[in-house]
Amino acid sequence: MDPENRDLAINSASYNALPRMAQHLRLGDLLSLSGIIEHNHVRQALSGYEDRGLPLGQCLVVSGFLSETLLRAALDIQSLVNNRQLPLDMGVKVLACCSQESLSLAKAFEHTKVVQPEDHLSNKLGQLLVDANILDVESLEQYLESSRRTGLPLGHVLAYAGIISGELLETALLGQQLVRRAAIKREQCINSIAAAFMREVELMKLPFNQSYQKSLHKQTPRLGEMLFEAELISDKQLFDALLYSLASGSPCGRVMCGAVPDARLHQVFGVPEVFVDAAVSMQEMIDCECLTPSESQDVFNLMKALDMPFLQALGQAGARSITENLAPLVVQLLIGAGVEKLRDANVYSDDLRGRINVNYNQGIEVARLLVQDLEIPEHYVYAALRAAVLIKQQKTALTMDDLLGALTLACRESIALDEVLVLINLRPRTRLRWP
C-alpha cells in the first residue's frame, strides 16, 4: 500500500484537534492520534503500573500495548513536535507509518516523503557529546539503553553516572537549544562543549579541587539566575552573555563580569567579579544544603545596599533567621579557636556583656562590637558567626568539634569557613574553582 494514500487511522475529530494540541504534545495524545493506541489502553496501563513510578511510555510497554522500538520513535517525534521542528500532522503521519509498516523512524520519513529535520539526529544531546569527543558511540548506546530502561533523560543518566557534570550538562542543553533556534552554529556549540569539558579536566587537577564530585543539582539556581534575581544583570544581558559564552567557548561567569578579551563586553556586562565569585560559593553551599536560595539573595542585598564584604554578609544573613541568641556561642567558638583575649572578663564592656547575656539574638551586634571595640580581626568574627549559624540551623551533619577545628584553620590561614570545610574533606567540592 502506498504510504502517501493509505488511511492512517486518524479520525476527523482527532485530526481537527491537531492545531490546538501543538503547543505541548503529550505522548498519549500522539499515540492516540497516530492510531497506535486508544485512550482506554492508556487508562489500563496507568492503572496497573503508575503506582510503580514508571513514565507512561514504560507503562504501555510493560502492559504490552507498545513495543520498545515504537516507544523510542514516538518519543523522538514528540520531541521534534514540541521543539517546533516538525508540524504535528506530519509527525502523526510518520509515526503511523512506523507502526503500520514496521519501519524504523528514518525509513518512515523516507516512505512518507516527509522531510526529516536536519538536526533530528545530529543535534541530539548524545550526538553533540560524541562529536565533542566526550563520549564514544559504543558508550552512548549503553547510556541510551539505560535511559530507555529507567525512563530518565539521557543527560540525567550521564550526570548520575559521573560522565558529565551538572554544569556541563547545562552548557550542552543550552547549546542544543541555541543551535535549534539558529542563534549559533552547530560547530560553535560542539567547540564550546569541548572547551568546557577540557576546562573541567584541567581545573580538577588543581589541589583545591581534589574533592570535586560530578553531580546533578536540580534545586540550585544557575549562576545567571542568581545574578538576575539579585538585579545585577538584566534578562537581555543574561541572554546575550549566554549566547556569547556558547559562541566563543568562554566561561559564562567570566563573560558576565567582562573578564574576556573582547573589550566591548567590559561595558556591556561588567557585573563586579566579587558578586560572581560570591554566587559560585553560594551555589556550592546550596548544593550541600547549608544555605537556601532565599538566604543567598539576602547576602546579595547586604553586599549591594551596604557595600558589605561577602563573608560578613553571609554571616549576617544567616544570623537574621535565628531567634535564639548566637552571641554566647560566637564568643565560645572564638575562644576555642585561640582568641585568648576573650578569656579575660575585664575586656568586656557593660554593653557587650549585656548583649551576650540576653535571651534574644544579639549575634550581629556582638560581632560588630567584637570588631570595633575589642579589635578582634573581622575575618575571625564573621567566620565564627557563620559557624554558629550552621550549628543552630542544623543544616549539616558536622559536629561542634568539626566546626571548631575548621574555624581554627579558617582564622589561622585567613580562609573562608565554608572553603575550609571543603579543603579538609568535611564537605564535597561541587563547583570547580578557578585559581
N, C-alpha and C positions, 0 to 999 in steps of 0.2 A: 504493500500500500504506500502511495506517495505521501510522505510526511507533511507536505505542504497542504494537501487537500483533505486528509482524514479528519474525522471528528476527534477532538482532543478531550472529550468528556467534560467540557466546561458548559454548564447550563447558562442560559442568557441572564438570569438574575444575578448569578455569581460574577459573570463577566462584566456586567454593568457596574458592579461594586469596585472594580479594579482601581479607578482613579481615586476613590475615597480612601482606599487602603494603602495607597502608595507612600504615604507619609512615613509609616513604620510597619513593615510587613512582618507578621508573626508566622512562625514555622507552620503551625497548624492550619492557618488560613492558606498559605502557599500550597501545602499538600492537598488541601481540600479543593482549591481552585484548579489544581492540576489533575484532578480526578484520581488521585492515588489513594486517598483515604476519605472516609466520611467522618462527620463530626462525632457520631456515636462511637467510632473507633478511638477517637481522642479521649472521650469520656471513659471508655472501658480501660484504656491503657493507663490513664492517670489514676483511676480508682484502685488499680491493682498495684501500682509501683510508685506513685508520687510520695507515699509516706517514707520511702527509702532515700528520698532526696535526689532522685535521678531527674535530669532535664527531660523535657517532653520527647525529644528525639530518641533518647535511650529507652524511655518507657515504651515507645512504639516499636522499637527493635526487639526488646525483651518480650513484648506481648505478641510478636510475630506479624505485626501489621506492616512492617517496613524492614528492608534489608540495610545492612551497614553501608553498602555501596550507594544505595539510593539516598540514604540519610546524608552522606557526605556531599552528594550532588545537590541536594535540597539546601543544605547549609551554605554551599557556595553561591547558589542562586539567590538565596535570602540576603547574603552579604552584598552581592552586586546590586540588587534592587535597593536595599536600604542605603547604600553609598551613592545611589543615583547614577550608577554606571550602566544600568540596563533597565529599559522600560519594563514595568510589571507584566504586561501582556506577553512580551517576548520571553521573559523569564518563565512564565507559566507554560508557554509553548515548548520551550526547550526541555523543561523538567518532565512534562508529559511524554515527550518523545523518549527521554531516558527510560521512563517506566515502561512504556508500551513496546518499545523496540529492544529493551535490554541493552542500551548503548551507554558508553562512557559519556561524560559530560562534553568532552571535546568533540566526540563523534556526533552527539546530539546537536551541538551548534552547527556542525557541518551539514547534517541531514536536513535541518530545518531552515538552513540558509540564513540564520540569524548571525549577524556579525558579532563575534566574540570580543568583548572589551580587551584592548591590547594589554592592559595591565592585570588582567584576571589572574594569570599565573605569575608574571614577572614581578609584580609589586605586592605579592603576598608577603607577610612578615617573615616566614621561613625562608623564602627565596631571597629576600633582601639580606638576611643574615648569612646565607650561603655565599652570596655574591660579595659580601663584606669580609669573607674568609673567617667568620666566627664559628660557623657550623659547616660540616661536610654533608653531602647529600644522604649518605647512609645514616648518619646520626639524626638528621632531620626526619627521616622516615620513622625512626624509632620514637622520637618525641611526638610526631604527629599521631602515631598509633596510641601513645599514652593519652594524648589529647582526646582522641575519639573514644577511648575506653572510659575515661573519667568524666568526660563532658566539660573539662576545664579548657579555657582558651590556651592556644599554643604558648603565648607569651608567659602565662602564669606557670605552665608546666616547666618551661625553661628557667624561669626565675626560682621556682621552688627547688629545682634540681641544682641550682647554683651555676648554671651555664652562663647566664647573663645576670647583671644586677638590675634592681628595680629602676635605677636611673637610666641604664642603657635601654631597657625596655621602653621607657617613656620617650627617649630620643628616637628609637626606631618607629614607634607608633606615630609620633608627631611627624616624622619624615614621611611615613607612608601616607598620612592624610594630606600633607602639603604636595606630594607628588600627584596624588589623585585630583587635587584641585588645580594642578598645573602651576602652582606657586613656585616650585623649584623643580629642577630636572632630576630624573632618576639617578643619574651618575653622581650628582651633588649629594643626594640622600645617602647613597652607598658609601661615598667617601667620608661623609660626616659620621655615619655609624662606625666605620672602620677606625676613624681618628679617635672617636670617643672610647672605643674598646682599647686601643693602644695606650691612650692616656691612663685608663684604669690599670692596665698591666704595669705601666711604669710607676704609677703612684703607689701601687700595692707593694712595691719593693722598698719603700721608704720605712724607716724604723717606726715612726708614729702611726703607720697604717697597718702594722703587722697583725692586729687583731680584727681586721676588716672582715665582715661576713656579708656575702652577697645575699640579698633577701628582698622580698616584696613588701612594701609598706603602704597598705591600702588606706590607712587612716591619716597619714601625714600629708599636710598640704604641700604642693610643689613650691619650689623656690619662687617662681614668678607669682603664684597665687598669694603667697605670704607678703611679698612686697607690694602687690596690688591692693590687698586688704588694708595694708598699713598706709596706703595713699602715697607710696614712694615712687610709683610708676603708673602711668595711665594704661587703659586697656589697649589703646593703639600702640603705645610704646612697647608694651609686653608682647603683642603680636609681632611687631617689627623686630624686636630683639630675638624672638624665637626663630623668625624667618631668617635673619642674618646668621644666627648661630648654625642653623642647619645648612644654609647655603655655603658658609665659609668653613665649617668644621670647628669653629671657636666655641669654647665652653660658654654656656648661656649666662652664667653669673658674671663672667669677665666682660661679656658684651654689655650687660646691664650697667656695670659701673664704668664703662668706657675704657677698660684696660685691654684694648685691642689696637693693632697698628693703624687702622683707619681713623685718622684724626677727626673726621666729620662726626663720628659716633660719640666723641667726648662730650659734645654739647647736645646731641640728640637724646642720650640717655643720662649718663653721669650720676647714677644712684651712688651715694657715698659708699666706698668699699666697706666701711665699718658695718653698715647695715646688711650688706650681702654676707659678710663673714658671720654676723650675728644670726642671720636666717639659717645658714648651714648648720651652725652649732645647735640652734634650737630644733631644727629638723631631727637631728640625732637624739636630742632629749625626748622629743615626741615619739620617735621610733621606739624608744626604750620605756615609754610611759612614765617619764619623770617630769613631764611638762604637758600642758594641754594647749591646743591651738589658740584658745581664748587668752591664756596666760602669755603666749608669745606675742599677741597683739598688745597686751598691756605693757610688755617690755618695750616694744617699738614706740608706744605712746610716750613712755617716760624718756626714752632716748631722744625723741623729737622735741617734745614740749620743754624739757628741762636741760637739754644738751647733756644728758647723763651718760656716763660710760656704761658699756654693755653689762659688765659683771655687777655693777651697782644696781642697774635697772632690773637685772634678773633676780637678785636677792630681794629687792623691794617688791617686785610684782608678786612673787610667791608669798612673801610675808603678809601682804594685804588680804589674802584669802583665809587667814588663820585668826581665830578669836583669842585663843589661849596665848598668854604672854610668852613670847620667844626669848625675851631678854635674858633670863637666868640661864637658859640653855646656850645662848650665844657666848656668854661670859665663861661658862663651864667648858665649852669647846675650845675657846681661845687659851684658857689656862692649860688644858690638856695638850694643846698644840705648841706649848712652850712660851707663852706670853707671861713671863714671871711677874711683871708689874701688877697684874690684876690680882695676884695673891695678897697684896698689901691693902688692907681695908682703908688705910689712910688716904689712898689716892682717889677714892670715890667722893664726889660732891654729894650734897644732900639731894640735889635734883636727880642725879644719876642713880643714887641708892633708892630713892623713892620710886623711880620708874621701873627698876629691876624688881621691886617687891610687890607691885600692884598685880591684880589678878586678871587684867585685860592687856591686850597685846601692845607692848611698847618697843617691839623689836627694832622697828625702823628708827625711832627717836633715839634709842640707846645706841644703835650703830652710829648714828650721826655724832652723838656725844663722845663715843669712844675715839672717833677720828679727830674731832675738833678739840676736845678738852684734854684727853689723855695721849693724843698723838700716836695712837695705835695705827700702823700702816693700813690705809684704806683697803688694800688687797686682802689683808688678813681678815678684817672685819666683815667684808661682804662675802668672802668665802665661807666664813663661819655662819653668817646669816643664811646662806644657801644650804649649808649642811643642816642647820636647824630646821629649815623648811622641809627638806627631804625626810628628816626623821619624823616630824609631826604629821606630814601628809601621808606617810606610809605608802608612798608610790613605788617603793623599791624594796627588795629583799635584803638590802645591805643593813648590817648591824651597826650599832653605835661605834664599836671598835673599828669596823671597816671605814666608816666616815671620819673618825678621828685620825686614823692613820693617813687617809687621803688628804685631810685638811692640813696635817703636819707637813706633808710633802708639798702641797699647794703653797703654803706660806713660805717654806724654805726656798723653793725654786721659782716662786712668782708665776705659777701656772694656774689656770682656772681649775676649780674643784672638779667640774664635770669632765674636763680633759684628763685630769689625774686618774679618775675612775677608769677611764679607757686605757691609759698607759700602764696601769698596774693590773689590768685584766679583770677588773670588777664589773666592767660593762663592755659590751662589744662595740667595735667601731662599725657604724652603719653607713657613714658617709665619708668618702675618701677626702683627705685634706691635702691642700697644696702646701709646698714648702714656704 
